[in-house]
Amino acid sequence: MSEDPTRWEPATRLIRGGLMRSEHGETAEALFLTQSFVYDSAEGADARFAGDQPGFVYSRYANPTVKMFEDRLALLEGAEACRGLSSGMAAVHMALMGLLRAGDHVVAGRALFGSSRWMLNEWLPRFGVEATTVPGPDVAAWKAAVRPNTKVFLVETPANPLLEMTDIAAVSAIAKEIGAKVVVDNVFATPIFQKPLELGADVVVYSATKHIDGQGRVLGGAILSTQAEIDASYRDPFRHTGPALSPFNAWVLLKGLETLDLRVRRQTETAAALADLIADHKKVTRAFYPFRADHPQHDVARKQMSGGGSLIAFDLGSREAAFRFLNALEIVDISNNLGDAKSMATHPPTTTHRSVPEDQQREIGLTPGAVRISVGLEGLGDLSRDIARALDAA
Ligand SMILES: *Cc1c(COP(=O)(O)O)cnc(C)c1O
């Protein structure tokens, strides 16, 4: 075959990437619901376990359907290798644990997904790893937080929940100087709009639960990096601690990838229009959308992302007003999920960021009136009407 998949356009990668057909020549990717595999002979089993012969041995290690998902996502990301995991948090956890040892230190942006923040505050200290959190947009603060034992920078950009931006290239340059690894949680930007590895990051993580499924069905996660990094830092911990992605979920996510580009671009077009409507409403005190000129890190967003994404955050001044807004919505669902075909609105202080102490909420600018909307695939006219009516009621 003369075609080189790494030269394909993203749309082609998402349909054809990683495709492995069985002897039956099925059109859709096969779902290999099998725990283990059989061998022609004892010698064959010996060779496969030794790694001398290619093939699968156990689905906790690898599975053909999961491998198709991993290869397709790696091709889209432009990464050498990918591991699928059972959830986004399994991916963030493995991404950190694989790189860290007792006595190491992590620097992270202070605005993070709630569970990631919990991991830094509560979980890593149990294993002798300390973390310092810094204002993500402040590049000098990342540098000032470095200690002799700093081994990992954890970057989430745009960050939960107010879409704060961190300059991936600038922060990666600081990490490179001190030999630390940069892990980027790229969920909000999606692999369609932001390529952290090209910007200098070492590891990219996804919650595939979000845009990659995008239709509210399954949990999943992924870690992407060089083959050498996956082999050195993740291969053995992955095999022996068991965060494997279910083949069924991998199959759903493969079908999700086929339409990812279409969905994310449409959602983003609608989000950009709704962000203007929201920002212009008199009940809204502040609105955040990365591609609007009034976003505090608009220049960073334009530099490192090729689209503004499907999320909008804004402030209605008080928890009561935020609740009135949510309760007046008739089309948009009240839900903490994001990236879905269905538009969803949430009140982060009482949901996704509930486990973040109040002083830390205030530190990241998370006020009682904050609302986050994940824009779906419904019609712009209907969403505009629903949101305008709920803003009037706020
Ligand atoms: C949802 C999310 C996660 C966690 O993913 P799960 O699949 O729910 O475990 C991590 N990071 C970000 C930015 C997320 O939005």
PDBQT file of the ligand as one rigid body, heavy atoms in Angstrom, charges set to zero:
ROOT
HETATM    1  C1  LIG A 401     -14.271  15.014  32.727  1.00  0.00    +0.000 C 
HETATM    2  C2  LIG A 401     -12.882  15.445  32.849  1.00  0.00    +0.000 A 
HETATM    3  C3  LIG A 401     -11.932  14.595  33.421  1.00  0.00    +0.000 A 
HETATM    4  C4  LIG A 401     -12.285  13.244  33.974  1.00  0.00    +0.000 C 
HETATM    5  O1  LIG A 401     -12.823  12.384  33.042  1.00  0.00    +0.000 OA
HETATM    6  P1  LIG A 401     -13.785  11.134  33.395  1.00  0.00    +0.000 P 
HETATM    7  O2  LIG A 401     -13.926  10.416  32.113  1.00  0.00    +0.000 OA
HETATM    8  O3  LIG A 401     -15.055  11.706  33.935  1.00  0.00    +0.000 OA
HETATM    9  O4  LIG A 401     -13.069  10.339  34.440  1.00  0.00    +0.000 OA
HETATM   10  C5  LIG A 401     -10.626  15.073  33.514  1.00  0.00    +0.000 A 
HETATM   11  N1  LIG A 401     -10.276  16.282  33.054  1.00  0.00    +0.000 NA
HETATM   12  C6  LIG A 401     -11.172  17.125  32.493  1.00  0.00    +0.000 A 
HETATM   13  C7  LIG A 401     -10.719  18.452  32.000  1.00  0.00    +0.000 C 
HETATM   14  C8  LIG A 401     -12.500  16.731  32.367  1.00  0.00    +0.000 A 
HETATM   15  O5  LIG A 401     -13.390  17.570  31.820  1.00  0.00    +0.000 OA
ENDROOT
TORSDOF 0
